[in-house]
Amino acid sequence: MSNPFKVFVVDDDPMILDVLQSILEADCAVETFTSAEACQTRLANEKPDMFLLDVSLPGMDGYTFCRLLKDDPAYSRIPLTFISSHDTIDARVSGYDAGGEDFIVKPFEPEEVLRKLKVAQHIVQQQASLAEQVEAAEYLSSLVMASMDETGILLQFMSKLIAWDTTREVAEGLLELLQRYRLDGVVQTRMAQGTQTLSATGVDLPLEVSVINHARDLGRIFEFKKRGVHNFERVTLMINNLPVHDPDYCGRLRDHLSVAAQSVDSRLKAIETDEANRRSQAGILLALESVSDTLMILRDAHEQDSAESAALMLALQETLANSFFRLGLSETQEHFIQNLIGDFMNSMAELQNRGVETQATLKKLNDKLGKLGSQ
């Protein structure tokens, strides 16, 4: 039997600790602490799967404790959700800068806490499946960086970009480009079918989404501290660890990443256009099929009408011939009526010939529609 998902909850309010334990204990194992120091002592013997961490704590505050955890490889990948009474963008950016993955505002509802728990569980599952991929990517990155210069990395990315046909492939390719430059960041793509935020940690993490949604409205290209952002219509690229200590190298990276982000935006536009064209073509094919079916019905109906008309004319001719003997008409009268009927028959025959031409035209049109639909 697998071990239960374990959560360490840190808050200096005993009532908050009791509430959180009652909410969580049905779904996971919970340990509570009234200070960061007490939790830190427990970490010497036990490692959780998730931290719920109050921002305002006696002694070491939540942000400082989070930085200590994220700087330690043993705990850096454990999901951490902050609990705070302040719902401001500054508080959320501070939590993101400290390394947190999510944010809960007091007072909270039990359903919200359980949703955050599920997010953390999903992150842990993703990390387990991505661990080998990340290791392989880092190894590949070291090989590539040893054999290619900065421009060569960008050119290789550009050559691959044109072959990627999905939004996810493009976003993952951009993240791989960051890894090759030894950078960490987040990519958000915005398409007609939806918005997706992707990083090496996972997909649509709430705190990353919150910060990048704020950053996407701050201009085309801007930087603050070690973070740089490139905004375009369909993509936002945020880098978290620009090498600001080396201005020349940082400037070159800024140029390369701007070119990469703009190229991604163009590729996403092309993907979106292709998808719209495919939907339009599917609609045209359905319309052609409907028109073809209608023409077949008209042709069949015309053939039936022609056959019935011919039968009626023959029946009329026989009926009139039989009636001449009964009516006692003179020879002149019979000739007159026969000529009249003959003219009528000729007119009907002419209409029948036109109907045959119409039928042939309908058949040609139906054949052309069939060829168009199969292209």
C-alpha positions in Angstrom: 0.0 0.0 0.0 1.4 3.4 -1.0 2.1 6.1 1.7 -0.5 8.8 2.1 0.0 12.3 0.7 1.5 14.3 3.6 0.9 18.0 4.3 2.9 20.2 6.7 0.7 23.2 7.8 2.5 26.2 9.4 0.4 29.0 11.1 0.7 30.8 14.4 -3.1 30.7 14.8 -4.1 27.5 16.6 -7.7 27.9 15.3 -6.5 28.1 11.7 -4.4 25.0 12.3 -7.5 23.1 13.6 -9.7 24.2 10.7 -7.1 23.2 8.1 -6.5 19.8 9.8 -10.2 19.1 9.9 -10.5 20.0 6.2 -7.5 17.9 5.0 -7.3 14.9 7.3 -9.9 12.9 5.3 -7.7 13.1 2.2 -4.1 13.1 3.5 -1.8 12.9 6.5 -1.5 16.3 8.2 1.1 17.7 10.7 0.7 21.2 12.1 3.3 23.7 13.4 3.0 27.2 15.0 6.3 28.5 13.6 8.7 28.0 10.7 11.4 27.0 13.2 9.3 24.1 14.5 8.6 22.9 11.0 12.3 23.2 10.1 13.2 20.9 13.1 10.7 18.3 12.0 12.2 18.3 8.5 15.3 16.6 9.9 13.2 13.4 10.3 10.2 13.7 7.9 9.7 15.1 4.4 6.2 16.2 3.3 4.6 16.2 -0.1 3.1 19.7 0.3 3.6 22.8 2.5 0.7 25.2 3.6 2.6 28.2 4.9 1.3 31.3 6.6 3.0 34.5 5.4 3.0 36.3 8.8 4.8 34.1 11.4 6.6 34.8 14.6 10.4 34.7 14.1 11.1 33.6 10.5 8.3 34.8 8.2 6.8 32.6 5.5 8.6 34.2 2.5 12.0 33.7 4.2 11.2 30.1 5.1 10.0 29.4 1.6 13.3 30.7 0.2 15.2 28.4 2.5 13.2 25.5 1.3 13.5 26.3 -2.4 17.3 26.8 -2.0 17.6 23.3 -0.6 17.6 20.6 -3.3 15.9 18.2 -0.9 12.8 20.4 -0.7 12.9 22.7 -3.7 10.4 20.6 -5.7 7.8 20.2 -2.9 4.7 22.3 -3.8 4.2 25.2 -1.4 1.0 27.2 -1.0 1.0 30.5 0.9 -1.8 31.5 3.2 -2.2 35.3 3.6 -4.7 37.9 4.6 -3.5 40.3 1.9 -4.9 39.7 -1.6 -2.7 42.1 -3.6 -0.5 41.7 -6.7 2.5 42.7 -4.6 1.8 39.9 -2.1 1.4 37.4 -5.0 4.6 38.6 -6.7 6.4 38.3 -3.4 5.1 34.8 -3.0 6.1 33.9 -6.6 9.6 35.5 -6.1 10.1 33.4 -2.9 9.3 30.3 -4.9 5.7 29.4 -4.0 3.4 27.6 -6.3 0.0 28.8 -5.1 -1.8 31.3 -2.9 -4.8 31.2 -0.5 -6.4 34.3 0.9 -7.9 34.4 4.3 -10.8 33.8 5.1 -11.0 30.7 2.9 -13.6 28.1 2.1 -13.0 24.3 2.6 -13.6 23.7 -1.1 -10.8 26.1 -2.0 -8.3 24.4 0.3 -9.2 21.0 -1.2 -8.8 22.4 -4.7 -5.3 23.6 -3.8 -4.6 20.2 -2.4 -5.5 18.6 -5.7 -3.3 21.1 -7.5 -0.4 20.1 -5.3 -1.0 16.4 -5.8 -1.1 16.9 -9.6 2.2 18.8 -9.4 3.8 15.9 -7.5 2.5 13.5 -10.1 3.9 15.6 -12.9 7.2 16.0 -11.2 7.6 12.2 -10.9 6.9 11.7 -14.6 9.0 14.7 -15.7 12.0 13.9 -13.5 13.7 11.7 -16.1 12.8 14.0 -18.9 14.3 17.0 -17.1 17.5 15.1 -16.4 17.8 14.1 -20.0 17.1 17.7 -21.1 19.7 19.1 -18.8 22.2 16.5 -20.1 21.4 17.4 -23.7 21.6 21.1 -22.8 25.1 20.7 -21.5 26.1 18.9 -24.7 24.5 21.5 -26.9 26.0 24.4 -25.0 29.4 22.8 -25.3 29.2 22.5 -29.1 27.1 25.4 -30.2 27.2 29.2 -29.7 24.2 31.3 -28.8 23.2 32.1 -32.3 23.5 28.5 -33.4 21.0 27.5 -30.6 18.5 30.1 -31.9 18.9 29.0 -35.5 18.3 25.4 -34.5 15.2 26.4 -32.6 14.0 28.4 -35.7 14.5 25.4 -38.0 12.4 23.1 -35.7 9.7 25.7 -35.1 8.2 25.5 -38.6 7.6 21.7 -38.2 5.6 22.0 -34.9 1.9 21.8 -35.5 0.4 22.1 -32.0 0.4 24.9 -29.4 1.9 22.5 -26.8 4.8 21.5 -29.1 5.6 25.2 -29.7 5.5 26.1 -25.9 7.6 23.1 -25.0 10.1 24.0 -27.7 10.4 27.5 -26.3 11.0 26.1 -22.8 13.7 23.9 -24.3 15.4 26.9 -25.8 15.5 28.5 -22.3 17.1 25.4 -20.9 19.8 25.5 -23.6 20.6 29.0 -22.5 20.5 27.8 -18.9 17.5 29.9 -18.1 14.3 29.2 -16.2 11.0 30.7 -17.2 7.3 30.4 -18.1 5.5 30.4 -21.4 1.9 31.4 -21.9 0.1 30.8 -25.2 -3.2 32.4 -26.1 -5.2 30.9 -29.0 -8.8 30.8 -30.0 -9.2 27.4 -28.3 -7.9 28.6 -25.0 -4.9 29.9 -22.9 -2.2 27.7 -21.5 0.6 28.6 -19.1 3.6 26.1 -19.1 6.8 25.9 -17.1 9.3 23.1 -16.1 7.2 22.7 -13.0 3.9 22.0 -14.6 0.8 23.4 -16.5 -1.4 26.2 -15.4 0.0 26.5 -11.9 -2.2 29.2 -10.2 0.5 31.5 -8.9 2.4 31.4 -12.3 -0.8 32.1 -14.1 -1.6 35.0 -11.7 1.9 36.6 -12.1 2.1 36.2 -15.9 -1.4 37.5 -16.4 -0.2 40.7 -14.7 3.0 40.8 -16.6 1.4 40.4 -20.0 -0.1 43.9 -19.8 3.1 45.8 -18.9 4.5 46.4 -22.4 6.1 44.5 -25.3 9.5 44.0 -23.6 10.5 44.9 -20.1 12.7 43.8 -17.2 12.7 44.0 -13.4 15.4 42.6 -11.2 16.4 39.3 -12.8 13.1 38.8 -14.6 12.5 39.7 -18.2 9.2 39.5 -20.1 8.5 39.4 -23.9 4.9 40.1 -24.8 3.3 39.4 -28.1 -0.3 38.9 -29.2 -0.4 35.1 -28.8 2.5 34.4 -26.5 4.2 35.8 -23.4 7.7 34.6 -22.4 8.8 35.3 -18.9 12.4 34.6 -17.8 13.1 34.4 -14.1 16.9 34.3 -13.9 18.5 36.7 -16.4 22.3 36.9 -16.0 22.2 40.6 -15.1 25.8 40.3 -13.7 27.0 40.0 -17.3 25.4 42.9 -19.2 26.8 42.0 -22.6 25.7 38.3 -22.4 22.3 39.4 -21.0 21.8 41.8 -23.9 22.6 39.1 -26.4 20.1 36.8 -24.8 17.5 39.5 -24.7 17.8 39.9 -28.5 17.8 36.2 -29.2 14.7 35.6 -27.0 12.8 38.5 -28.5 13.4 37.0 -32.0 12.3 33.6 -30.7 9.2 34.9 -29.0 8.1 36.9 -32.1 8.7 33.8 -34.3 6.6 31.7 -32.0 3.8 34.3 -32.2 3.9 34.1 -36.0 3.9 30.3 -35.9 0.9 30.3 -33.5 -0.9 32.6 -35.9 -0.2 30.1 -38.8 -1.4 27.2 -36.7 -4.6 29.1 -35.8 -5.2 29.9 -39.5 -4.6 26.3 -40.6 -7.1 25.1 -38.0 -9.7 27.6 -39.2 -9.1 26.6 -42.8 -9.6 22.9 -41.9 -12.9 23.7 -40.2 -14.0 25.8 -43.2 -13.0 23.0 -45.7 -14.9 20.5 -43.7 -18.0 22.7 -43.9 -17.6 23.1 -47.6 -17.3 19.4 -48.1 -20.5 18.8 -46.2 -22.2 21.4 -48.3 -21.0 19.8 -51.5 -22.2 16.4 -50.3 -25.6 17.9 -49.6 -25.8 19.6 -53.1 -24.7 16.3 -54.7 -27.5 14.4 -52.9 -30.0 17.0 -54.0 -29.0 16.8 -57.7 -29.3 13.0 -57.6 -32.9 13.4 -56.2 -33.7 15.9 -58.9 -32.3 13.6 -61.6 -34.3 10.6 -60.4 -37.5 12.6 -60.1 -37.0 13.9 -63.7 -36.5 10.4 -65.1 -39.7 9.3 -63.4 -41.6 12.3 -64.7 -40.4 11.6 -68.2 -41.4 8.0 -68.1 -44.9 8.9 -66.8 -45.3 11.6 -69.5 -44.4 9.2 -72.3 -46.9 6.7 -71.0 -49.7 9.3 -70.7 -49.1 10.4 -74.4 -49.3 6.9 -75.7 -52.5 6.3 -73.7 -54.0 9.5 -75.0 -53.2 8.6 -78.6 -54.8 5.1 -78.2 -57.9 6.6 -76.5 -58.4 9.1 -79.3 -58.0 6.5 -82.0 -60.6 4.3 -80.4 -62.9 7.2 -80.0 -63.0 8.1 -83.7 -65.2 5.1 -84.4 -67.7 6.0 -81.7 -68.0 9.7 -82.4 -69.0 9.4 -86.1 -66.6 12.1 -87.2 -66.1 13.0 -90.8 -62.7 12.2 -92.5 -61.9 16.0 -92.5 -62.7 16.2 -88.7 -60.5 13.1 -88.0 -57.6 14.6 -89.9 -57.9 17.9 -88.1 -57.9 16.2 -84.7 -55.0 13.9 -85.7 -53.0 16.9 -86.8 -53.8 18.7 -83.6 -52.7 15.7 -81.6 -49.6 15.3 -83.7 -48.6 18.9 -83.1 -49.1 18.3 -79.3 -47.1 15.1 -79.4 -44.2 16.9 -81.2 -44.2 19.6 -78.6 -44.1 17.0 -75.9 -41.3 15.2 -77.6 -39.4 18.4 -77.9 -39.8 18.9 -74.1 -38.7 15.4 -73.5 -35.5 16.1 -75.5 -34.9 19.2 -73.5 -35.4 17.1 -70.4 -32.7 14.6 -71.6 -30.3 17.5 -72.1 -31.2 18.8 -68.6 -30.6 15.4 -67.2 -27.2 15.2 -68.9 -26.3 18.6 -67.5 -27.3 17.6 -64.0 -25.1 14.5 -64.3 -22.1 16.5 -65.4 -22.6 18.9 -62.6 -22.9 16.1 -60.1 -19.7 14.5 -61.4 -17.8 17.8 -61.1 -19.0 18.2 -57.5 -17.8 14.7 -56.7 -14.3 15.4 -58.1 -14.2 18.7 -56.2 -15.1 17.0 -52.9 -12.4 14.4 -53.4 -9.6 16.9 -53.9 
